[in-house]
Amino acid sequence: MTSRSATRNDPGSTPADFVRLAPARRLRIALLSAAAGVLLAVLWSFEFVDSVIGDNVANTVLGHDAKATAIGGTVAGLVFAFVSGFAGTFTACNIAMVAAVGPMSTVGADDRAPTASHTVRALLRPVGWLTVGMLAVSASYGVLGVLLGDRLPQLSTDTVDGMPVRLIQSSVVFGLIGLALTYLGLAALGALPDIFANRPVTRLVALGALVGGFVVGRPYPLFNKLFHWAVDTGNPLYGALAFSLQSLGNVLIVTLIFAVLVLVTRGGFLRWIAAPTRAAVLTGALLVALGVFTVVYWDLRVPALFGVGWFPTMPYN
């Protein structure tokens, strides 16, 4: 455990770092989390989250049919970017960002008296670091996307053996992100070396970068529409702003949930979850479950829809 003196001297440390769980418990948590991820991939209804939830939320907030109505102007495009990001919070290409709750909790932990200023700091610090990593990637890809345009597989309408090229990019990108999330989860549980040991801020920035990387593979129709608009403007700055706002919209709900937990308990939730074992279990379980879900969904289920391999389906899919 990190000492108080170490905590004061190292702004990137927390009062309680992850601990190595007993092997049997570590294995049990990892297996149950992985099983939960696989089960979620089987049960997931992309039509429900994309159309019933995503499209209806976007239509309601924008006041018109988000898919059918053309984006009219720069302001409208940037508003569309944020709203479509918010509407796509729970799509399969974004749900893994829920795993950020664990690392955010450890970075926000503070063992000092629960004053108002400390509570606000405990909220803003993790949100800020997550945002730094996220925007660094999404803004950069926005610039690159405008410069490359239709040369990117993500905007292609071609197919390879019946599978859309843009979904091949999705499978590759989300497969890599899912593996990274799974690794971080197993490392938090102590099953693998933790490259971010005693560096919770760096871990959170890296996780933010992975969340920002969602835009690199996202096939969500409203995001595809935004991408085409950004390319049509020919302005890399608009691409950076649009993709940044899209990412901010993606994490809005999770940030609000985190804020409610922190503010209502005056930081008590963070102090409770920062206990070494709780932090390891929460962070590890979420990262493994959502990492496995991301890999299984995008690298097994999605290709199976186009005849590449096999994956079980539900009656509603």
C-alpha positions as CSV (number, residue, x, y, z in Angstrom):
1,M,0.0,0.0,0.0
2,T,1.2,3.5,-0.8
3,S,2.2,5.6,2.2
4,R,0.9,9.0,2.9
5,S,4.3,10.5,2.2
6,A,4.4,8.8,-1.1
7,T,1.0,10.0,-2.0
8,R,2.0,13.6,-1.3
9,N,5.2,13.3,-3.3
10,D,3.7,11.5,-6.3
11,P,0.6,13.2,-7.7
12,G,-0.1,10.1,-9.8
13,S,-0.4,7.7,-6.9
14,T,-3.5,6.9,-4.8
15,P,-4.0,6.2,-1.1
16,A,-4.6,2.5,-2.0
17,D,-3.1,0.8,-5.0
18,F,-4.3,-2.5,-6.5
19,V,-3.3,-5.6,-4.5
20,R,-2.7,-9.1,-5.7
21,L,-5.8,-11.2,-4.9
22,A,-5.5,-14.8,-3.9
23,P,-5.0,-17.0,-7.0
24,A,-8.3,-18.9,-6.5
25,R,-10.3,-15.7,-6.1
26,R,-8.5,-14.0,-9.0
27,L,-9.3,-17.0,-11.3
28,R,-12.9,-17.1,-10.2
29,I,-13.4,-13.3,-10.9
30,A,-11.7,-13.5,-14.2
31,L,-13.7,-16.5,-15.4
32,L,-17.0,-15.1,-14.2
33,S,-16.3,-11.7,-15.8
34,A,-15.2,-13.3,-19.1
35,A,-18.4,-15.5,-19.1
36,A,-20.5,-12.3,-18.5
37,G,-18.8,-10.7,-21.5
38,V,-19.5,-13.7,-23.7
39,L,-23.1,-13.9,-22.5
40,L,-23.6,-10.1,-23.2
41,A,-22.3,-10.6,-26.7
42,V,-24.8,-13.4,-27.3
43,L,-27.8,-11.5,-25.9
44,W,-26.9,-8.1,-27.4
45,S,-29.6,-6.6,-29.7
46,F,-27.9,-4.1,-31.9
47,E,-31.3,-3.2,-33.5
48,F,-32.7,-2.2,-30.1
49,V,-29.7,-0.1,-28.9
50,D,-29.0,1.4,-32.3
51,S,-32.5,2.1,-33.6
52,V,-35.0,2.0,-30.7
53,I,-32.7,3.8,-28.2
54,G,-30.1,5.6,-30.3
55,D,-32.3,6.9,-33.2
56,N,-35.2,7.9,-30.9
57,V,-32.9,9.8,-28.5
58,A,-31.3,11.6,-31.4
59,N,-34.6,12.4,-33.1
60,T,-36.1,13.7,-29.8
61,V,-33.2,15.9,-28.9
62,L,-32.6,17.3,-32.4
63,G,-36.4,17.7,-33.1
64,H,-36.2,16.0,-36.5
65,D,-35.3,12.7,-38.1
66,A,-31.6,12.5,-37.4
67,K,-30.9,10.1,-40.3
68,A,-33.1,11.6,-43.0
69,T,-32.4,15.3,-42.4
70,A,-29.3,16.8,-43.9
71,I,-26.8,18.6,-41.7
72,G,-27.2,22.3,-42.4
73,G,-24.1,24.2,-41.6
74,T,-21.2,24.1,-39.2
75,V,-23.1,24.8,-35.9
76,A,-25.7,22.2,-36.9
77,G,-22.9,19.7,-37.6
78,L,-21.2,20.2,-34.3
79,V,-24.6,19.9,-32.4
80,F,-25.3,16.8,-34.4
81,A,-21.8,15.4,-33.4
82,F,-22.5,15.8,-29.6
83,V,-26.2,14.6,-29.8
84,S,-25.3,11.5,-31.9
85,G,-22.5,10.7,-29.5
86,F,-24.9,10.9,-26.6
87,A,-27.6,8.9,-28.4
88,G,-25.0,6.2,-29.2
89,T,-23.9,5.8,-25.5
90,F,-25.1,2.2,-25.2
91,T,-24.3,0.9,-28.7
92,A,-21.9,-2.1,-29.1
93,C,-19.2,0.3,-30.3
94,N,-19.3,2.3,-27.1
95,I,-20.6,0.3,-24.2
96,A,-17.1,-0.7,-23.1
97,M,-16.5,2.8,-21.8
98,V,-18.5,1.8,-18.7
99,A,-15.3,0.0,-17.7
100,A,-13.8,3.5,-17.0
101,V,-15.7,3.7,-13.7
102,G,-13.2,1.6,-11.9
103,P,-10.1,3.5,-12.8
104,M,-11.9,6.8,-12.4
105,S,-12.8,5.8,-8.8
106,T,-9.2,5.0,-7.9
107,V,-7.8,8.2,-9.3
108,G,-10.5,10.3,-7.6
109,A,-10.0,8.7,-4.2
110,D,-8.9,11.1,-1.4
111,D,-8.5,10.1,2.2
112,R,-8.8,13.7,3.5
113,A,-11.8,15.2,5.2
114,P,-14.8,15.2,2.9
115,T,-15.0,19.0,2.4
116,A,-16.8,20.5,-0.6
117,S,-13.6,21.4,-2.4
118,H,-12.1,18.0,-2.0
119,T,-15.2,16.4,-3.2
120,V,-15.3,18.5,-6.4
121,R,-11.6,17.8,-6.9
122,A,-12.2,14.1,-6.5
123,L,-14.8,14.4,-9.3
124,L,-13.0,16.7,-11.7
125,R,-9.6,15.0,-11.5
126,P,-10.5,11.6,-13.0
127,V,-12.9,13.0,-15.5
128,G,-10.2,15.4,-16.6
129,W,-7.6,12.8,-17.1
130,L,-9.9,10.4,-18.9
131,T,-10.9,13.3,-21.2
132,V,-7.3,14.2,-22.0
133,G,-6.6,10.7,-23.3
134,M,-9.9,10.5,-25.1
135,L,-9.7,13.8,-26.9
136,A,-6.1,13.3,-27.9
137,V,-7.1,10.3,-30.0
138,S,-10.6,11.4,-31.3
139,A,-9.4,14.9,-32.3
140,S,-6.4,13.5,-34.1
141,Y,-8.5,11.0,-36.0
142,G,-10.9,13.7,-36.9
143,V,-8.1,15.6,-38.6
144,L,-6.8,12.4,-40.3
145,G,-10.3,11.5,-41.4
146,V,-10.9,14.7,-43.2
147,L,-7.5,14.6,-44.9
148,L,-7.9,11.0,-46.1
149,G,-11.6,11.0,-46.7
150,D,-12.9,8.1,-48.8
151,R,-9.5,6.5,-48.8
152,L,-10.4,5.2,-45.3
153,P,-12.0,1.8,-45.2
154,Q,-14.5,3.2,-42.6
155,L,-16.2,5.3,-45.4
156,S,-16.0,2.6,-48.1
157,T,-19.1,1.0,-49.6
158,D,-17.1,-2.0,-50.9
159,T,-17.4,-5.6,-49.6
160,V,-15.0,-8.5,-49.3
161,D,-16.6,-11.9,-49.6
162,G,-19.9,-10.3,-48.7
163,M,-18.6,-8.4,-45.6
164,P,-18.5,-4.6,-45.8
165,V,-15.0,-3.2,-45.7
166,R,-16.0,-0.7,-43.1
167,L,-17.0,-3.5,-40.8
168,I,-13.7,-5.2,-41.4
169,Q,-12.0,-2.1,-40.0
170,S,-14.4,-2.2,-37.1
171,S,-13.6,-5.8,-36.3
172,V,-9.8,-5.1,-36.4
173,V,-10.0,-1.9,-34.3
174,F,-12.4,-3.1,-31.7
175,G,-10.7,-6.5,-31.5
176,L,-7.5,-4.7,-30.6
177,I,-9.2,-2.4,-28.1
178,G,-11.0,-5.3,-26.5
179,L,-7.7,-7.2,-26.1
180,A,-6.2,-4.1,-24.5
181,L,-9.1,-3.7,-22.1
182,T,-8.9,-7.4,-21.2
183,Y,-5.2,-7.1,-20.5
184,L,-5.8,-4.1,-18.2
185,G,-8.5,-6.0,-16.4
186,L,-6.3,-9.1,-15.8
187,A,-3.5,-6.8,-14.7
188,A,-5.7,-5.1,-12.2
189,L,-6.6,-8.6,-10.8
190,G,-2.9,-9.4,-10.6
191,A,-3.0,-12.2,-13.2
192,L,-0.7,-10.3,-15.6
193,P,2.1,-7.7,-15.1
194,D,0.6,-4.3,-14.5
195,I,2.4,-1.8,-16.7
196,F,0.5,1.0,-14.8
197,A,1.3,-0.2,-11.3
198,N,1.3,2.8,-9.0
199,R,0.5,5.0,-12.0
200,P,-3.3,5.3,-11.8
201,V,-3.4,8.6,-13.7
202,T,-1.4,7.1,-16.6
203,R,-3.8,4.1,-16.6
204,L,-6.8,6.4,-16.8
205,V,-5.3,8.5,-19.6
206,A,-4.5,5.3,-21.5
207,L,-8.1,4.1,-20.9
208,G,-9.3,7.4,-22.2
209,A,-7.2,6.9,-25.3
210,L,-8.9,3.5,-25.9
211,V,-12.3,5.2,-25.5
212,G,-11.3,7.9,-28.0
213,G,-10.2,5.1,-30.3
214,F,-13.8,3.9,-30.6
215,V,-14.3,6.5,-33.3
216,V,-11.6,4.8,-35.4
217,G,-13.8,1.7,-35.9
218,R,-17.4,2.9,-35.2
219,P,-19.9,1.8,-37.8
220,Y,-22.9,3.5,-36.1
221,P,-25.0,5.0,-38.9
222,L,-25.3,8.4,-37.2
223,F,-21.6,8.6,-36.8
224,N,-21.1,7.5,-40.4
225,K,-23.3,10.4,-41.4
226,L,-21.2,12.8,-39.2
227,F,-18.0,11.4,-40.7
228,H,-19.2,12.1,-44.3
229,W,-20.3,15.6,-43.3
230,A,-16.8,16.3,-41.8
231,V,-15.1,15.1,-44.9
232,D,-17.4,17.1,-47.1
233,T,-16.4,20.3,-45.3
234,G,-12.8,19.7,-46.2
235,N,-11.7,21.4,-43.0
236,P,-9.6,19.3,-40.6
237,L,-10.5,21.6,-37.7
238,Y,-14.1,20.7,-38.1
239,G,-13.2,17.1,-38.2
240,A,-11.3,17.4,-34.9
241,L,-14.1,19.4,-33.2
242,A,-16.8,17.0,-34.5
243,F,-15.1,13.8,-33.4
244,S,-14.2,15.4,-30.0
245,L,-17.8,16.4,-29.4
246,Q,-18.9,12.9,-30.5
247,S,-16.6,11.3,-27.9
248,L,-17.7,13.8,-25.2
249,G,-21.3,12.8,-26.0
250,N,-20.4,9.2,-25.7
251,V,-19.2,9.5,-22.1
252,L,-21.7,12.0,-20.8
253,I,-24.1,9.5,-19.1
254,V,-21.2,7.6,-17.4
255,T,-19.7,10.9,-16.3
256,L,-23.1,12.0,-14.8
257,I,-23.5,8.7,-13.0
258,F,-20.0,9.0,-11.6
259,A,-20.7,12.6,-10.6
260,V,-23.9,11.7,-8.8
261,L,-22.1,8.9,-6.8
262,V,-19.3,11.3,-5.9
263,L,-21.4,14.4,-5.0
264,V,-24.3,12.7,-3.2
265,T,-21.9,10.7,-1.0
266,R,-19.5,13.7,-0.7
267,G,-16.7,11.5,-1.9
268,G,-17.7,8.6,0.4
269,F,-18.2,6.3,-2.6
270,L,-14.6,6.9,-3.7
271,R,-13.1,6.3,-0.3
272,W,-15.1,3.1,0.0
273,I,-14.2,1.8,-3.4
274,A,-10.5,2.8,-3.0
275,A,-9.9,-0.1,-0.6
276,P,-7.2,-2.2,-2.3
277,T,-9.3,-5.3,-2.8
278,R,-12.5,-3.5,-3.9
279,A,-10.6,-1.4,-6.4
280,A,-8.9,-4.4,-7.9
281,V,-12.2,-6.4,-8.1
282,L,-14.3,-3.6,-9.6
283,T,-11.7,-2.5,-12.1
284,G,-10.6,-6.0,-13.1
285,A,-14.1,-7.4,-13.4
286,L,-15.5,-4.5,-15.5
287,L,-12.4,-4.4,-17.8
288,V,-12.4,-8.1,-18.4
289,A,-16.1,-8.4,-18.9
290,L,-16.4,-5.5,-21.4
291,G,-13.0,-6.3,-23.0
292,V,-14.2,-9.9,-23.7
293,F,-17.5,-8.6,-24.9
294,T,-15.8,-6.3,-27.4
295,V,-13.6,-9.0,-28.8
296,V,-16.3,-11.7,-29.0
297,Y,-19.0,-9.3,-30.5
298,W,-16.8,-7.6,-33.1
299,D,-14.5,-10.5,-34.1
300,L,-16.9,-13.5,-33.8
301,R,-20.6,-12.3,-33.9
302,V,-20.3,-9.5,-36.5
303,P,-18.3,-11.6,-39.1
304,A,-20.8,-14.5,-38.5
305,L,-23.6,-12.2,-39.7
306,F,-21.9,-12.2,-43.1
307,G,-21.2,-16.0,-43.2
308,V,-17.7,-15.8,-41.8
309,G,-17.7,-18.4,-39.0
310,W,-20.6,-19.2,-36.8
311,F,-22.1,-17.5,-33.7
312,P,-25.3,-18.3,-31.8
313,T,-28.2,-15.9,-32.5
314,M,-31.3,-14.9,-30.5
315,P,-34.8,-15.0,-31.9
316,Y,-35.0,-11.1,-31.7
317,N,-31.8,-10.6,-33.8
